Each structure stands twice: as C-alpha cells, then as structure tokens.
Amino acid sequence: MKKSSINPMPPHFDVYINRVEDIELNQALDKSMQQLNDLNMPRLQSIGDSVYEPGKWTVPQILQHIIDSERVFAYRALRLSRNDKTPLAGFDQELFIKNRNPIQRDLGSLLAELKAVKQSTLLLYQSFSDEMLLRTGICSNTEMTPLSLGFTIVGHQMHHLKIVEERYLPLLAKN
C-alpha cells in the first residue's frame, strides 16, 4: 500500500511520514535499507563524539535512537496488525539514550544492528495483508495503523540521517 492510503494522517507522526514519497511501503522500506548501505562510514567515524551544539546527541547516539525507535514502532505495528486494541504508551527517547549500554560501541556494530533490525522490519511488513495494514489502534494517544507506522519508521530514519548530513558532516570541514 502507498503512503496516500494513510487516512487520517496521524498528527505529530506526519512530520516523518511526509518525508517519504508516495510509493508502496515495501519499496520505501527497501529504500530505507539502501540509505543505510550508502552511508559513508569513514566520514561518519571521523566525526567521533563531536556534536554540532551542546546537549545534542552524538552520531552513535543517533544511530542507537533510530534502532530503538524502529523496534518500538515495529512492535506497535505488530500489535495493531493483530487487532490488539490496547492503547500503547509512548516512550521517553532521552531515557532510552541515557540507559543504553554505557560501553561505547563503534559505528560499525551500530550500523550492523540497525541493518538487522531493518531486515526484521521488512520481513514483518511483508507478512501483513492490506487489511492488517489498515487496522487501527492508539499509540502515544494518537490513532495509527501499521501502514502509518511503517512510513513513520522510514521517515524517522530519513529525518535523523538528514540531520547528520546537514549538521554533523560540516564539522569535518571545520577541523
């Protein structure tokens, strides 16, 4: 199903969903994986733990956030696809980052994990029928569908990788 099949567009999440073109969800998820494959790891590694502004996350923290968020969104999609009407609470992204494994992980291991999570998400969504994609439920006090969550996953990753491109990569030119 295409992004244009999302009705209604969930508030707050539309910021991510609208980053994605109006294509089939599985195609969008494939492009999302390709975006990961196209990352220039040597350039990202050279950023290290630099931040573009005090209080902002490092690139490794951003990757961890994308991993955590995709897992949460995919879990929500699974619950809704199975017609579970239990309202699903939000999550505190700052708490997730604060309580991740304190041992610094290298970007390679984070990217490998993100690709594995993405592959799992792809397989999950391939198992959904159109009917399952359109089932509704409440996530973070917002009516959502597995379809809208799928496009949220893609757009959320696009959003954060765009920030890396626009705000972190220019730090390399300053050094």
N, C-alpha and C positions, 0 to 999 in steps of 0.2 A: 504494500500500500504506500501511497505517496504522502508527503507532508500535507498536501492540500486536503487530505481526508481527515485531518485533525479538526474536530468540531465538538465543543468550543475549544479555542486556543487557551491553554491554561495560563493565567496571569503569573508573573514572575518568571516562569519557565520559558515563556515566549522569547525572552532575550536570547536564550540559547537556541531554541528551535528555529527562530527566524534567521540564524546564521547559515542554515543548511538550505541548499537549493531544493526545489520541488521535484524530487526523484524518489524512486522506490526505497523503502527503508533499508533493505538488504544491500542495495547499491551504496547507500550513504554509509552504512557500517563498513563495507569494503573499502570505500574511500578513506574512512577514518583509520583503518589499518594501514593503508598506503601512506597516509600522512605520517604515521609512526615510522614506517620503513624509510621514509625520505628525510628523517631528521639528520642533521649534520652533527654527529656525536662529538667529533673532535672540537668543534666550535663550542658546543654546549659544555663540554668538560672544561674548556679553558675559562669559562665564567666562574667555575668553582662555587663558592658560597657567597659570592657578591650579590648584593641586592641594589635595585635602582633607587630605592628610597628606604630610609629607616623604617623598620616594622613590617616590611614586605617579606614574603616567603622567598627562599632560595629556589633555584631550578629543581634540585632534588625534592624539596618540599612540594613544589607544584606538581611534579610527576606523581608523588605519593598521594596528593589530593585528587588527582584525576583517577588514579587507581581506586582509592576508597570510594569516591563518588560513583564511579561506574558500577562498582559492586553493589552499592546501596540502590541505585536506580534499577539495576537488573533484578535485584531481589524484589523490589516493588513491582516491577513488570511481571515477574513470575506469580506473585500473589494475586495481582489483578487478573492475569490471564486465566487463573484457576477459579475466578469468580469469588474470591475471598473479599468480602465487604467490610472487613475490619479496618477502621481508619488507621493509616500508617503515619507515625510521627516523623517529624523532621530529624535532622541530626546536626550536631554542632561541629562544623568543619574545623574550627580553631582547636577544639578539644581533641579531635582526631589527630591533627598535626602535632599537638603538644604531647600526646600519648603514644606516638608511633615508637618503634624500636629506636632507642637513643643512639645505637651504634650507627655511625654514618655509613650509608650504603652508597656504592658507586652508581653512576648513571646507567651503566650497562645492565646492572642487575635490576634496577627500577624499570628500565625500558623493557627488559625481558619479561618481567612480571606484568607490565601493562599490556604487552602483546598477548600474553597468555589469557589475561582477563578479557581482552577484546575478542580473542578467538572463542572463549566460552560464551560471551555475549552474542556473537554471530550465530553460534550453534543453537543457543536458546531461542533467538528470534526466528531462526529457520524452522523451529518446531511449532511455532504459533500459526494457527489458521487466521483468516481475516476476521472471523467472529471473535476470536480470542484477543486480537489486537485492538478491538473496539470496546472491550468490556471496560466498565468504569469503576472507579473507586476513589477514595480520598487519600491523598499523600500530602503531608505538610499543609493540611487544611485547604487543599486545592483538589478539585475534581480532575482526574487524569485518566489516561488509558495507557496500556502497554505501548501503543503506537506513539503517543506523545512522549513517553519516557524514552523510547528508542531514539527519537530525534533530539531529545534533551541530552542523551549520552553523547551523540555525535557533536552537537553544537557546543556543549560544555568543554569538550576536548579542544575544539577549534578556538574557542574563546581564550583558553589558557595558553595554548601554543602561540596564538597571535600576540598575547602579552609578552611572552618570551622573545618572540621575534622583534617586536617594536620597542621593548623597554630593557631587555637584558642583553641582546646581541650588540646594541650600540655601546654597551660598556666596554666591549673589546677594543673599540676604536679609541677609547679614552686612555687605554693602558699602553 
